[in-house]
Amino acid sequence: MPQEHTYKQFDADLEHMRSRVLSMGGLVEQQISQAMEALLNADLELADNTVAQDHLVNAMEVEIDEACAQIIARRQPTASDLRMVITAIKTITDLERIGDEAAKVARMVRKIHEAGRIVQPRFNQIRFMSEIVLDMLHRALDGFARLDVHDTALIARKDRAVDEEYNLELRNLITYMMEDPRTIKTFIDIMFVAKSIERMGDHACNISEYVVYMVKGKDIRHTKIDEIERDIEE
């Protein structure tokens, strides 16, 4: 747990940094929700607005990165404080990449729903994947906010579920394209959407792993789920 410092400004700097990370996370969650709403409802205006918002996420990454650099240079944090700063730096990188993937989905909306397409695709699998990913990201950010690692193994399991759903969607789309080659262009675009959602899940899982490092000082990357459970219980 972060210790209270003699210099109150140090605590204020750390809290401000943490608050900005969570604000960035909230903005990225909104990006995902808007991109999916635009896809499901063929809302091209919302898709364009989602793409336009991406610069806000990028700006927040630069701002927080600079704040972390200032904390390291001025305060020379150690132990749990240093881990918190390192976790923030890693987390905003993954958040920015999730934002990029959400923007990619939004850009695909116009291509998928443009006039003249032979088929009007259904997105049941895509919707289900995105709901899992949003839950993963929300839990990871909640763990960061509360210094809580108990959802880490659950998030890892959900990431596996997203991978399985992605593979299933891939097989379905390939089958559709084989049955009717006229649908190939549309379904290739949907493949890119599914891949973006799968990548979002990977980044959300990364964030949950950074929280374990921040709280417990353990690096659990590339670790099996049963080992993760043992590590977080110790």
C-alpha positions in Angstrom: 0.0 0.0 0.0 1.3 3.5 -0.8 2.7 5.2 2.3 1.8 8.7 3.4 4.6 11.1 2.8 6.0 14.0 4.8 5.7 16.2 1.8 2.0 16.4 1.1 2.6 17.6 -2.4 4.1 14.2 -3.2 0.8 12.5 -2.2 -1.1 15.1 -4.2 1.0 14.4 -7.3 0.5 10.6 -7.0 -3.2 11.0 -6.5 -3.6 13.4 -9.4 -1.7 11.0 -11.6 -3.9 8.1 -10.5 -7.0 10.1 -11.1 -5.9 11.1 -14.6 -5.3 7.4 -15.5 -8.8 6.5 -14.4 -10.2 9.5 -16.4 -8.4 8.2 -19.4 -9.8 4.7 -18.8 -13.3 6.1 -18.6 -12.9 7.9 -21.9 -11.6 4.7 -23.5 -14.6 2.8 -22.2 -16.8 5.4 -23.7 -15.0 5.0 -27.0 -15.7 1.3 -27.1 -19.3 1.7 -26.2 -19.8 4.3 -28.9 -18.0 2.4 -31.5 -20.2 -0.7 -30.9 -23.4 1.4 -30.8 -22.4 2.9 -34.1 -21.7 -0.5 -35.6 -24.9 -2.2 -34.3 -27.2 0.8 -35.3 -25.4 1.8 -38.5 -24.9 5.3 -36.9 -22.3 6.8 -39.2 -22.3 10.2 -37.4 -21.6 8.5 -34.0 -18.8 6.5 -35.7 -17.2 9.7 -37.0 -17.5 11.3 -33.6 -15.8 8.3 -32.0 -12.9 8.5 -34.4 -12.6 12.3 -33.8 -12.4 11.6 -30.0 -9.3 9.5 -30.4 -7.0 12.6 -30.2 -8.3 13.2 -26.7 -7.1 9.8 -25.6 -3.7 10.5 -27.3 -3.4 13.8 -25.5 -4.2 12.3 -22.1 -1.5 9.7 -22.7 1.1 12.4 -23.4 0.0 14.4 -20.4 0.1 11.5 -17.9 3.4 10.3 -19.3 4.9 13.7 -18.6 3.4 13.8 -15.1 5.0 10.4 -14.4 8.3 11.6 -15.7 8.1 14.7 -13.4 7.3 12.6 -10.4 10.3 10.3 -11.0 12.6 13.3 -11.6 11.5 15.4 -8.7 10.4 12.9 -6.0 12.6 9.9 -6.8 9.9 7.4 -5.7 10.9 4.0 -4.3 9.1 0.7 -3.4 5.3 0.9 -3.8 5.3 4.5 -5.0 7.7 3.6 -7.8 5.6 0.6 -8.8 2.5 2.8 -8.9 4.3 5.2 -11.3 5.5 2.3 -13.5 2.1 0.8 -13.5 0.5 4.1 -14.6 3.0 4.4 -17.5 2.3 0.9 -18.7 -1.5 1.2 -18.2 -1.8 4.4 -20.3 0.1 2.7 -23.1 -2.5 -0.1 -23.2 -5.4 2.3 -22.8 -4.2 4.3 -25.8 -3.9 1.1 -27.8 -7.5 0.1 -26.8 -8.6 3.5 -28.0 -6.9 3.0 -31.3 -8.7 -0.3 -31.8 -12.0 1.3 -30.9 -11.3 4.0 -33.5 -10.6 1.3 -36.0 -14.0 -0.3 -35.3 -15.6 3.1 -35.8 -13.8 3.6 -39.1 -15.1 0.2 -40.3 -18.7 1.2 -39.6 -19.0 3.3 -42.7 -17.5 0.6 -44.9 -19.7 -2.1 -43.5 -22.9 -0.1 -43.7 -22.3 1.8 -46.9 -25.1 1.7 -49.5 -25.2 -1.1 -52.0 -23.9 -4.0 -49.8 -25.4 -7.3 -50.8 -25.9 -8.4 -47.2 -26.8 -6.7 -44.0 -24.7 -8.5 -41.5 -25.8 -9.5 -38.0 -23.4 -8.8 -35.1 -24.5 -11.2 -32.3 -21.0 -12.6 -31.8 -19.4 -9.2 -32.1 -21.8 -7.7 -29.5 -21.1 -10.6 -27.1 -17.3 -10.2 -27.5 -17.5 -6.4 -26.9 -19.6 -6.9 -23.7 -17.0 -9.2 -22.3 -14.2 -6.8 -23.2 -15.9 -3.9 -21.6 -16.4 -5.9 -18.4 -12.8 -6.9 -18.4 -11.6 -3.3 -18.8 -14.0 -2.0 -16.1 -12.8 -4.6 -13.7 -9.1 -3.9 -14.5 -9.6 -0.2 -13.9 -11.5 -0.8 -10.8 -8.6 -2.9 -9.5 -6.2 -0.1 -10.3 -8.5 2.4 -8.4 -8.9 0.2 -5.3 -5.5 -1.5 -5.3 -7.4 -4.8 -5.6 -6.1 -7.8 -7.4 -8.9 -10.3 -6.8 -10.4 -10.0 -10.3 -7.1 -10.7 -12.0 -7.7 -14.5 -12.6 -11.3 -13.8 -13.6 -10.1 -11.3 -16.2 -7.6 -13.8 -17.6 -10.4 -16.3 -18.0 -12.6 -13.8 -19.7 -9.7 -13.1 -22.1 -9.6 -16.7 -23.0 -13.4 -16.6 -23.6 -12.9 -13.6 -25.9 -10.2 -15.6 -27.9 -12.6 -18.5 -28.2 -15.4 -16.3 -29.4 -13.1 -14.7 -31.9 -12.0 -18.0 -33.3 -15.7 -19.1 -33.6 -16.6 -15.9 -35.4 -13.7 -16.4 -37.7 -14.9 -19.8 -38.7 -18.4 -18.6 -39.2 -17.3 -15.8 -41.4 -15.2 -18.0 -43.5 -18.1 -20.4 -44.0 -20.4 -17.5 -45.1 -17.8 -16.4 -47.6 -17.4 -19.9 -49.0 -21.2 -20.2 -49.4 -21.5 -16.8 -51.2 -18.3 -15.2 -52.6 -20.3 -11.9 -53.1 -20.2 -11.4 -49.3 -16.4 -11.6 -49.1 -15.7 -7.9 -48.9 -18.3 -7.3 -46.1 -17.2 -10.3 -44.0 -13.5 -9.4 -44.3 -14.4 -6.0 -42.9 -16.2 -7.7 -40.0 -13.1 -9.9 -39.4 -11.1 -6.7 -38.8 -13.7 -5.6 -36.3 -13.6 -8.9 -34.5 -9.8 -8.8 -34.4 -9.8 -5.3 -32.9 -12.2 -6.4 -30.1 -9.9 -9.4 -29.4 -6.9 -7.1 -29.2 -8.8 -4.8 -26.8 -9.3 -7.9 -24.5 -5.6 -8.6 -24.6 -4.8 -5.0 -23.5 -7.4 -5.1 -20.7 -5.8 -8.3 -19.4 -2.4 -6.6 -19.5 -3.7 -3.8 -17.3 -5.0 -6.2 -14.7 -1.6 -7.9 -14.6 0.1 -4.5 -14.0 -2.2 -4.0 -11.0 -0.8 -7.2 -9.4 2.7 -5.8 -9.9 1.7 -2.5 -8.4 0.0 -4.1 -5.3 2.2 -7.1 -4.7 5.4 -6.4 -6.6 5.0 -9.6 -8.6 5.3 -9.8 -12.4 2.7 -12.3 -13.5 2.9 -11.8 -17.3 3.0 -15.0 -19.3 1.8 -16.9 -16.3 -0.9 -19.6 -16.2 -4.2 -18.9 -14.6 -3.8 -21.3 -11.7 -0.4 -19.8 -11.0 -1.9 -16.3 -11.0 -4.5 -17.5 -8.5 -1.7 -18.7 -6.2 0.3 -15.5 -6.6 -2.6 -13.2 -5.7 -3.6 -15.3 -2.6 -0.1 -15.1 -1.1 
